[in-house]
Amino acid sequence: MEHISQLTANIRDETAHPDILVISRIFLPKQAVIGEYIYNRCLQDPERVIVLAAGCSGDKVFDENQQFPIYRWFYPKYWHSGCLASFLKPLVNIVCSFVLAIRLYFRYHYRYIEWGHGYDFPSLLLLSYFLPIRFFIYLHGNDLVVPLHNPVWRSLFKLTLHRAEGIVCNSSYTQNYLRSALRLDTPTYVINPVIRPEKFGNITTSASLLDDLRTRVRQSYNIPETAIVILSVGRLVKHKSFESVIDNIPLLLTFGVDVHYIICGQGPCELELKSLAHRLRVGKRVHFAGYVPEKQLAGYYAACDIFAMLSLLDTKHHNLEGFGIVYLEASYFGKPVIAPRLGSVLDTVQHEENGILVNPNSGYEVFQAFNRLCKNQQLREQLGRKGKELANRRTLHRSLYKSETKNMIL
C-alpha cells in the first residue's frame, strides 16, 4: 500500500501508464458486496487501474500484494461507531476523495474515473468540473435510493448522472428503478457481479476437496449422507423470510422426505427463528451455523442439495434489494436454487434453467418447489449443471470503452 505521504515516490514500471482511477469508499479486505464487486472489476484490467479507497483493518498487507497501486484515506480510530462518525465519515469521504484524486491526476494523468457507488457523489461532481476527465458511476441499490429522498440532493445527483459518460447498474432491476425514478439520456449498462474462486480459498476446482468438505459439514450436524440438505446464507432479518423455509420442513417430513435445513448468518431474528423451529418440533432438523467466514462457505455450499432464499421486498425501510450474490454463489457450486420471482434475482436465477422461481407469498407454490426438487435428483443435477455454466458467464468492464476493445463478453 502507498500512503498519502508517498505520492511523490517513483512510479513502478508495471503501472507506468494506468489511465483509470477507481474510487470507492468500500474496498477489500473489508468484506462487503460492493467492495468485492469493485475489486473484481480491478482484476480485469490491473495494468490500467489505480485505486483510491477508504482505509480498513488489514489493508496494508492486502494492498502490498495487489497488481495495481492502491491509495487510502483514513478515519481516526474513535470514529468506528456513533453519531459523530455517521455524520463526519461522509464529509471526510467527499473531501479526501476529491483532494487525493486531484493529486493523483498530476501523478498519473489518468483519463477516466470509475466511481464505485452512488454514495458521496458530490466529490465526483466537483472532479468532473476540475479535471479534464470522463467518468462512469456505478449503482448497486440503496446508493441509488438514498439521494432521491432529499430534493436538493436529488437535483445534484441527477446532474452528476447527466454528466456521466455512462451509468453501470449491478442488475437489470436497479437499471429499471433508475429509469423509472429519473429521466436521463445517459447510457446505462448492466454488469452483474461475478464469482472470484479465491474468495473461497482456492478449493473450488478440486472435486475431492469439495466432497471431503461436504462430508465434514454434514457430520458436524449429524446429517446422514442420504438426507436432503437445504441451505440459506444471509443476515437473519425479517424480509429474508427464513421462516418460510422452516415452515416447509415439517410438511416435507410428512411427505417422506428426510430433510435438514442449515442457515448461515446472524441477525436480530435468530431467536425468533429458533423458537419457530422448536414450536414446529423440527429443532433437530434446522441448524443455525451462525457467522461463517467466506473461506468456509464452500463447505456449506458443497454440503447442500438445494439453495433457497425467499426474500421479500423490504418496503418497511424503503430499501432497494441488492444483487443477491448468494444465488450466484450457489449456482457456481452447481446447486439448484429456489428463489422469489422479483427484483434483481431475475438476473441470476432463470426459471427451470438453474432454479425454480416462486411467488414467496404463496405457500402452495413454495412447497411444490421444495417437494419437487427434494424428490427429483435428476432435476437437481440438471439445474445445477446449468447454474454452474451461467455463473461462469461475465461481461467485462472494459466493454464500457467500446472504442478501445471489442472483447465485451467472455
Sequence and secondary structure as in RCSB ss.txt:
>XXXX:A:sequence
MEHISQLTANIRDETAHPDILVISRIFLPKQAVIGEYIYNRCLQDPERVIVLAAGCSGDKVFDENQQFPIYRWFY
PKYWHSGCLASFLKPLVNIVCSFVLAIRLYFRYHYRYIEWGHGYDFPSLLLLSYFLPIRFFIYLHGNDLVVPLHN
PVWRSLFKLTLHRAEGIVCNSSYTQNYLRSALRLDTPTYVINPVIRPEKFGNITTSASLLDDLRTRVRQSYNIPE
TAIVILSVGRLVKHKSFESVIDNIPLLLTFGVDVHYIICGQGPCELELKSLAHRLRVGKRVHFAGYVPEKQLAGY
YAACDIFAMLSLLDTKHHNLEGFGIVYLEASYFGKPVIAPRLGSVLDTVQHEENGILVNPNSGYEVFQAFNRLCK
NQQLREQLGRKGKELANRRTLHRSLYKSETKNMIL
>XXXX:A:secstr
 B GGGTTS   GGGSS  EEEEES  TTS  HHHHHHHHHHHHSTTTEEEEEE  TTHHHHHHTSSS EEEE  
 GGGSSSHHHHHHHHHHHHHHHHHHHHHHHHHH  SEEEE SSTTHHHHHHHHHHSS EEEEEE SHHHHGGGGS
HHHHHHHHHHHHH SEEEESSHHHHHHHHHH    S EEE      GGGGTS TT HHHHHHHHHHHHHHTT  T
TSEEEEEES   GGG HHHHHHHHHHHHHTT  EEEEEE   TTHHHHHHHHHHTT TTTEEEEE   HHHHHHH
HHH SEEE      TTTT      HHHHHHHHTT  EEEESSTTHHHH  BTTTEEEE TT HHHHHHHHHHHHH
 HHHHHHHHHHHHHHHT  B GGGG TTT    B 
